[in-house]
Amino acid sequence: MGGFNTQLGGVLESQVTQSYNSFSGTDITASIGQIQFAEMQAVSYSVTREKAPIYTMGSADPRAFSRNKRGVAGSLIWINFDRHALLNLIRNARGRFVANVEDVLPDFQPDAQGFLQQATIFNSQLQRVSPFAPSVSATIDQLDATILNTVSQEYTLAAPWYSDQILPFDITLSGTNEYGACTAMKIYGCEILNEGSGISIDDAVTEMQATFVARFAEPWQAVASPFTGIGGQPPAGSQGS
């Protein structure tokens, strides 16, 4: 005889509850790559495609519709506690991009725990990592005599300090509800376009928003669950005789 999952109600659980599965925002977590983006509050996306009518003489109605380019775009909303949540996640994941050594960088860097010294934040100076013109007040003629020995001499790996500098990443949304049903979807190749934030005396929290474009959006799919036995996996805690 087959057993039942005593962890999910056992014989007292109604069979009707297994007919449909729904998920709310509290059931779903967002991950960038394989790292959970715990500060995420909302994700939205849209898929649009250009479809144009084709007309010919003799009819006011379209003869057909041409199917052209498709675009995937969306937005992210997350909450900031004491740091930029998205950049902090990318930095912890050792995310880097190839930056020009002439880029103007903030003059402060956090320690290993991600904290700044209190006095450092009030410094108004900026810096460059270029050995040829380390000061932002340097003039362009100071670079005239620079000798290049390699193609990438003027570039270096750097942690992003703007969200649009983050290299393309995947967003995975995965959910498990209290009945044990599982679902997931994925947005591939996200590129941040814009970000914005603000504070007000009327705001209890500090939110940030960013818009993105993506390469591909994988639709929601039911995932095999270790809790219900649906999808070919035995239910956790099940017993058989």
N, C-alpha and C positions, 0 to 999 in steps of 0.2 A: 504494500500500500504506500502511496505517496504521502509525504508529511506536509505540514504547513509551517509558515514562518511565524513562530511565536513572538518575534520582535515587532511584528506589525499587526497585532490584534488577534492573530490566530483565527479560530472558528467564529469569533465575535465580529470579525470584519465583514461588512456587507460586500457582496460581489458587485453591487452597482458601482462602488467606488473605483473599480478597476476598468470601467467602461471608457472614461475620458480622463485625460490628464491635463491639468492646467498649471501654469507657473506664474508667480509674481516676481517683482523685483527683489524681494527678500530671499527668493530661492536661487537667484542667478548671481554668479560671480564673473568678473571680467579678468582676463589675463592677457598680458602682452608677452608673446612668446609662451614661456612656461612659468612666468612670474606673475603672481596675482597682483592686480592693480586695486588694492583694497579701498583706496579713496574715491573710486569711481562712483558717481551718483546716477548718471544716465548716459546711454548710448543711443543714437538714432542714425539711420542710414536710409538712403533712397537710391533706387536704380532707375535711370531714365534712358530712353533710346530715341533717336531721331527716326521718325517715320513720316514720310511726306507723300501726299496724294499725287497721283499722276493723272493729268487730264488730257483729253484729246478733243479735237474739233467735233462738233455734233452732239455733245452731251455736257450738261452742267454737272453731272455726277462724276466722281473719280473712277477711272477704270481699274486702278490698282493702287497699292501703297508700297513704296520702296522702303526697305528696312536698312537703316544706316547705323551710325555709330552708337555705342552704349557707354554710359558713364555711371560710375558708382561714387557717391559722396555722402557725407554725414557729419555728425558733430559729437563731441565728447564733452561731458560736464563732470568735473570732479571738485572735491573740496580740499582746500589747503589748510593744514593745521599750522605748522610752524615752518614750512618749507614748500617749495614748488614740487608738488607731488609727482608729476610726470617726469620732470627732469631728474628728480631724486631717484626714481625707479630706474631710469636709463643709466644714470651714473653708477648705481649699485650693480647693475648688470654689466658694467664695464663697456657701455656703449660709447663708441667714438666715431668721429668723422674726420675727413682730411681737411684741415683748416689752413688758410694762408697765414704765414707768420706775421703778415702785416695787419691782421685783424686786431681790432682794439678789444682787449679783454678786461674784465673787472680786475681790480688790483687786490682783491682778497680771495683767498681760497680756504675752504673749510678744512678742519682737521679730520683725522680718521673717523671720528664719530659724527661728522657732518655739522659741527658747530663752528662758529666764528668767534674770535675774540671780540669783546664788547667795543673796544676802542677802534678796531679795524674797520667796522662798518661805516664809521663817520669820516673815513678818509675819502677825499674827493678825487684822488689821483687815478689815472688809468695807465695801462701799460701795454706794450707789445712784446711778443716773444721773439721778434726779429733781432738777431745779433748785429744787424747793419744799422738799424735806426730804432733803438729800444724805446725812445720817447715818442709820445704821440704829438709832441710839438716839433718833431723833426720835419724838415722840408724835403720835397721830392728830389732835389738835386743831391742830397746826401746818399741816394741810392744809385747815382749815375755810375760810380766806379765799382759797383758790386760785380764780382767775378762769379759766374755760375759754372760749376763743375759737373753738376748732375741736373737732370730734368726736373726732379721734384725737390730741389734744394730749398725752395721758398715755401714748402708745405710741410705740415707736421700733423700728427694725430692729436686730437683735442676732444675733451668732453663737451657736449653741446651746452650752450648757455641761452639759446633760444629754442623754442619747440620746433620751429621750422628747420632746424639743423639736424634733427633726429633722422637717421636713415630709415627707410621703409620698414614697417613692423606689422605683425599680424595681431589682430584682436580676436580672442576666443571667448565666447560667452557660453558658460556651462551651467546647467541648473539641475537640481535634485529637489523634489518636493517632499512633503512629509509622508506621502504614501510610498515613497521610494522610487518613483518614476524619474527617469533621467532624460535630458535633452541637451543639445549643443548646436552651435552655429559658429561660423568663422568669417572674418573679413580680412582679406589678404592684401598685403602691400600698401598699408595706409601711409599717406604722406600728409603731414600737418601743413595747412595753408595759413590759417589765422588763429590767433589766440587773444583772449581779452579777460580782464578782471576788473574789479573795483570794490571799494569799501564805502560804507555809509553808516551813519549812526543808527539807521533803521534796520541794518542787516545784522542778524545774529551770527551768521557764518560767512566765511570768505570763499566764494566759488570762483572757478575759472572755467572758461569755455574755449573750445578749439574746434575748428572745422577741418575736415580732411577729405582727400580724394583717395580712392582705392582701386586696385586692379580687379578684384573679384569678390563677390559676396556669396558664401556658401549658405544655403537655406537651412532653417531649423530642421533637425533630424532627431528621431527617437534613438536613444542610446541604450544598449543592453545594461540592465540594472542588476547589481549584485544583491539587491534587497528584495526584489519581487520575483526573481526567477524569470522575468520576461526578457527575451532576447537570447536565450540559450544559456544563461548563467544560473546556477542554483541559488536560491535565496539564502542570504546570510542567516545563520542560526537555524536552518531548516533541519528537520529530522525525518527519517524514513524508516520503514520497517518492511 
